[in-house]
Amino acid sequence: MNHKFKVDYEKCIKCGLCIENCSTRALAYDDYNSPKMDKPKNCMECQHCFAICPVGAISIMGKEAQNSSEIRQINPDDILNLIQSRRSIRKYKQENVSKETIQKLKDMLNYVPTGKNNHRLHFSFIEDIDVMNDFRGKVNTTIVNFFNKKPVKFLSEKFKKLEKMRNAILKGNDVIFRGAPHLVVACAPVNSSCPNQDGIIALSYFELYANSLNLGTCWCGYAYAVLKLFPEFCEYLQIPDGYQPIYVMLFGNKDIEYKRTTQPNPYSFLTIEKQDLNVDIFTKIKRFFLNIAR
């Protein structure tokens, strides 16, 4: 396995930071106290060694230090305000987001973290509003026809939420896509370490960066359900073989502006002290089944 690990010995100051920071112990000291790739099979190509080198003496996988951005301090209050001001947007301008802005979103997604640095995520974008309207129309028609079938119609009447969705579509209301001009589907290989977590983390990064670009976003559970129930729409979105859709996010230029942050009720927070592990068997069983319930 060739990771193209190289050291510029004229620059290397033999600080050892790259070796100390290698979580898989792939690096070791050579005879001159400089780093070497000692166990290439351990290397997961996270580039931590490349990023931590204070003098840019390391290159790996053909990556050179001069092509990376310097890390600069960001005002934490601005980041907090971005998080606080994030809203789910359900009113969009009926226009395309610029190609340049969409490319920025795509470029950002290359930096999202994944389990074991498994960089095999796939993102299917609908970038043109005409394509989005075609997809929207096909989804709505499929759902209405599906729920009009007798066995399913019976179930939809039992589950009022499904019935309301069908009735809203029949009235011309876009209850699934909320008029959004674009969407992105995060997909992950079924054999990756943590596909669900990888996809959700990626879309969380996408959501915040999109909001920093003054775009609106909305997590779309209905669209995700459509992809799970009707596999033909996975084919429409060209989701690769061996991949599963993890979730769907709508996005576009907002047709609404919020003026202030909300004041949410706080979640539950608990500071843990040292504990004994004397837990009875019934509590263990109960907790086990709660843990695997979904």
C-alpha positions as CSV (number, residue, x, y, z in Angstrom):
1,M,0.0,0.0,0.0
2,N,1.6,3.2,-1.2
3,H,0.5,6.4,0.6
4,K,3.2,8.4,-1.1
5,F,4.5,9.6,2.3
6,K,7.4,11.9,1.8
7,V,9.5,14.1,4.1
8,D,11.5,17.2,3.1
9,Y,14.5,16.6,5.3
10,E,15.8,20.1,4.8
11,K,12.6,21.5,6.4
12,C,12.0,18.8,9.0
13,I,12.8,20.0,12.5
14,K,12.5,16.5,14.1
15,C,9.8,17.7,16.5
16,G,8.0,14.3,16.4
17,L,4.5,15.9,16.4
18,C,3.4,13.9,13.4
19,I,4.4,10.6,15.0
20,E,2.8,11.5,18.4
21,N,-0.4,12.6,16.6
22,C,-0.8,9.4,14.5
23,S,-3.7,7.6,16.1
24,T,-3.1,4.4,14.2
25,R,0.6,4.2,14.9
26,A,1.5,4.1,11.2
27,L,4.5,6.4,11.6
28,A,7.7,5.9,13.5
29,Y,11.1,7.5,13.8
30,D,13.8,6.7,11.3
31,D,17.5,6.4,12.0
32,Y,17.8,10.2,11.9
33,N,14.8,11.0,14.2
34,S,12.6,12.0,11.3
35,P,9.3,10.4,10.6
36,K,8.8,7.4,8.3
37,M,5.9,5.3,7.2
38,D,6.5,2.3,9.4
39,K,3.1,0.4,9.1
40,P,1.4,1.5,5.9
41,K,-1.5,-0.9,6.4
42,N,-2.4,1.1,9.6
43,C,-2.6,4.4,7.7
44,M,-6.2,5.6,7.2
45,E,-5.1,8.6,5.2
46,C,-6.5,11.1,7.7
47,Q,-3.7,13.6,6.9
48,H,-3.2,14.5,10.6
49,C,0.6,14.2,10.1
50,F,0.4,16.5,7.1
51,A,-1.8,19.0,8.9
52,I,0.2,19.2,12.2
53,C,3.6,19.7,10.7
54,P,4.7,23.2,11.8
55,V,7.0,23.7,8.8
56,G,5.2,21.9,6.1
57,A,7.8,19.2,5.7
58,I,5.4,16.3,5.0
59,S,3.5,15.4,1.9
60,I,1.1,12.4,1.6
61,M,-1.0,11.0,-1.2
62,G,0.5,13.7,-3.4
63,K,-0.8,16.5,-1.1
64,E,1.6,19.4,-0.7
65,A,1.6,21.9,2.2
66,Q,1.6,25.0,0.0
67,N,-1.8,24.0,-1.4
68,S,-3.5,24.0,2.0
69,S,-5.2,26.9,3.7
70,E,-3.7,28.4,6.9
71,I,-5.9,27.8,9.9
72,R,-7.2,31.1,11.3
73,Q,-9.1,31.9,14.5
74,I,-12.8,32.4,14.1
75,N,-14.9,34.5,16.5
76,P,-16.8,31.9,18.6
77,D,-19.7,34.3,19.1
78,D,-20.3,34.4,15.4
79,I,-20.4,30.6,15.2
80,L,-22.8,30.5,18.1
81,N,-25.0,33.2,16.5
82,L,-25.0,31.1,13.3
83,I,-26.2,28.1,15.3
84,Q,-28.8,30.1,17.2
85,S,-30.2,31.7,14.1
86,R,-30.6,28.5,12.1
87,R,-34.2,27.9,11.1
88,S,-36.0,25.3,9.0
89,I,-37.0,27.2,5.9
90,R,-40.3,26.3,4.1
91,K,-40.6,29.3,1.8
92,Y,-38.2,29.6,-1.1
93,K,-37.7,31.9,-4.1
94,Q,-38.5,30.1,-7.3
95,E,-35.0,30.4,-8.8
96,N,-31.8,28.5,-9.1
97,V,-29.0,29.0,-6.6
98,S,-25.9,30.1,-8.5
99,K,-23.6,27.4,-9.7
100,E,-20.7,29.0,-7.9
101,T,-22.6,28.8,-4.6
102,I,-23.5,25.2,-5.1
103,Q,-19.9,24.4,-5.9
104,K,-18.9,26.0,-2.6
105,L,-21.3,23.7,-0.8
106,K,-19.9,20.6,-2.7
107,D,-16.3,21.6,-1.9
108,M,-17.1,22.0,1.8
109,L,-18.6,18.5,1.9
110,N,-15.1,17.1,1.2
111,Y,-14.1,18.1,4.7
112,V,-16.8,16.5,6.8
113,P,-15.7,13.8,9.2
114,T,-16.5,10.2,8.8
115,G,-16.0,7.0,10.8
116,K,-12.5,5.6,10.2
117,N,-12.0,8.4,7.7
118,N,-14.1,6.4,5.3
119,H,-14.3,8.9,2.5
120,R,-16.9,7.1,0.4
121,L,-19.9,9.2,1.0
122,H,-22.0,10.1,-2.1
123,F,-24.2,13.2,-2.5
124,S,-26.9,13.4,-5.2
125,F,-27.8,17.0,-5.9
126,I,-30.8,18.4,-7.9
127,E,-29.3,21.7,-9.0
128,D,-31.9,22.9,-11.5
129,I,-35.4,24.0,-10.6
130,D,-36.8,22.4,-13.7
131,V,-35.4,19.0,-12.7
132,M,-36.7,19.6,-9.2
133,N,-40.2,20.3,-10.5
134,D,-40.1,17.1,-12.6
135,F,-39.0,15.1,-9.6
136,R,-41.6,16.8,-7.4
137,G,-44.3,16.0,-9.8
138,K,-43.4,12.4,-10.2
139,V,-43.2,11.9,-6.4
140,N,-46.5,13.5,-5.8
141,T,-48.2,11.5,-8.6
142,T,-46.7,8.2,-7.3
143,I,-47.9,8.9,-3.7
144,V,-51.4,9.8,-4.7
145,N,-51.7,6.7,-7.0
146,F,-50.2,4.5,-4.3
147,F,-52.6,5.7,-1.6
148,N,-55.6,5.3,-3.9
149,K,-55.1,1.5,-4.0
150,K,-57.6,-0.2,-1.8
151,P,-55.4,-1.9,0.8
152,V,-53.2,1.2,1.2
153,K,-56.2,3.5,1.2
154,F,-57.5,1.5,4.2
155,L,-54.2,2.0,6.0
156,S,-54.1,5.7,5.2
157,E,-57.5,6.1,6.7
158,K,-56.2,4.4,9.8
159,F,-53.2,6.6,9.9
160,K,-54.5,10.1,9.6
161,K,-51.1,11.7,8.9
162,L,-50.8,9.7,5.6
163,E,-54.4,10.6,4.6
164,K,-53.7,14.3,5.3
165,M,-50.6,14.2,3.1
166,R,-52.5,12.6,0.2
167,N,-55.3,15.1,0.5
168,A,-52.9,18.0,0.7
169,I,-51.2,16.9,-2.5
170,L,-54.5,16.5,-4.2
171,K,-55.2,20.2,-3.3
172,G,-52.0,21.2,-4.9
173,N,-50.0,21.8,-1.7
174,D,-46.4,20.8,-1.8
175,V,-46.3,19.2,1.6
176,I,-43.2,17.1,0.9
177,F,-40.8,19.6,-0.8
178,R,-42.2,22.9,0.5
179,G,-41.5,24.6,-2.8
180,A,-37.7,24.1,-2.5
181,P,-35.8,24.6,-5.8
182,H,-33.0,22.1,-4.8
183,L,-32.3,19.1,-2.7
184,V,-29.3,17.0,-1.7
185,V,-29.3,13.4,-0.6
186,A,-26.5,12.1,1.5
187,C,-25.8,8.4,0.8
188,A,-23.3,6.0,2.3
189,P,-22.1,2.5,1.5
190,V,-24.1,-0.2,3.3
191,N,-20.8,-1.8,4.5
192,S,-19.2,1.3,6.0
193,S,-18.6,1.5,9.7
194,C,-21.4,4.0,10.6
195,P,-23.3,5.0,7.5
196,N,-26.2,6.7,9.3
197,Q,-23.9,8.8,11.5
198,D,-21.7,9.8,8.6
199,G,-24.6,11.0,6.5
200,I,-26.3,13.0,9.2
201,I,-23.0,14.6,10.3
202,A,-22.4,15.6,6.6
203,L,-25.8,17.2,6.2
204,S,-25.4,19.0,9.6
205,Y,-22.2,20.6,8.2
206,F,-24.0,21.4,5.0
207,E,-26.9,23.0,6.8
208,L,-24.7,25.4,8.8
209,Y,-22.5,26.3,5.9
210,A,-25.5,26.9,3.6
211,N,-27.0,29.2,6.3
212,S,-23.7,31.2,6.4
213,L,-24.2,31.7,2.6
214,N,-27.7,33.1,3.4
215,L,-29.4,30.0,1.9
216,G,-32.4,28.3,3.5
217,T,-32.4,24.6,4.4
218,C,-34.9,22.0,5.7
219,W,-34.4,18.4,6.8
220,C,-37.0,16.5,4.8
221,G,-38.2,13.3,6.4
222,Y,-41.1,12.9,3.9
223,A,-38.6,12.8,1.0
224,Y,-36.4,10.4,2.9
225,A,-39.5,8.1,3.4
226,V,-40.3,8.3,-0.3
227,L,-36.8,7.1,-1.2
228,K,-37.2,4.2,1.2
229,L,-40.6,3.2,0.0
230,F,-40.2,3.8,-3.7
231,P,-36.8,2.5,-4.9
232,E,-37.4,3.9,-8.4
233,F,-36.6,7.4,-7.0
234,C,-33.2,6.2,-5.8
235,E,-32.6,5.3,-9.5
236,Y,-33.9,8.8,-10.6
237,L,-31.3,10.3,-8.2
238,Q,-28.6,7.9,-9.5
239,I,-27.7,6.6,-6.0
240,P,-24.9,4.1,-6.7
241,D,-25.2,0.4,-6.2
242,G,-24.2,-0.7,-2.7
243,Y,-25.3,2.7,-1.3
244,Q,-28.3,3.6,0.8
245,P,-29.9,7.0,1.2
246,I,-29.3,8.4,4.7
247,Y,-31.3,11.6,4.6
248,V,-32.6,14.4,2.4
249,M,-32.1,18.1,2.8
250,L,-33.9,20.8,0.9
251,F,-32.2,24.1,0.1
252,G,-32.5,27.3,-1.9
253,N,-32.7,31.0,-1.7
254,K,-35.0,32.0,1.1
255,D,-38.2,33.9,0.5
256,I,-38.5,34.8,4.2
257,E,-36.2,36.4,6.7
258,Y,-36.2,35.9,10.5
259,K,-35.2,38.9,12.6
260,R,-34.0,37.4,15.8
261,T,-33.0,34.1,17.4
262,T,-35.5,32.0,19.3
263,Q,-35.4,31.3,23.0
264,P,-35.7,27.5,23.3
265,N,-36.6,25.6,26.4
266,P,-33.4,24.0,27.6
267,Y,-32.7,20.3,27.2
268,S,-31.7,18.1,30.1
269,F,-28.1,18.4,31.3
270,L,-26.5,16.3,34.0
271,T,-22.9,16.4,35.3
272,I,-21.8,12.8,36.1
273,E,-19.8,12.0,39.2
274,K,-18.0,8.7,39.9
275,Q,-20.4,5.8,40.0
276,D,-20.4,2.2,41.2
277,L,-21.3,-0.4,38.6
278,N,-23.6,-2.5,40.8
279,V,-26.5,-2.6,38.4
280,D,-29.2,-5.3,38.8
281,I,-29.9,-7.7,35.9
282,F,-33.4,-6.3,35.3
283,T,-32.1,-2.8,34.8
284,K,-29.4,-4.1,32.5
285,I,-31.9,-6.0,30.4
286,K,-34.2,-3.0,30.2
287,R,-31.4,-0.6,29.2
288,F,-30.1,-3.1,26.6
289,F,-33.5,-3.2,24.8
290,L,-33.9,0.5,25.0
291,N,-30.5,0.9,23.4
292,I,-31.3,-1.3,20.5
293,A,-34.9,-0.2,20.1
294,R,-34.2,1.8,16.9
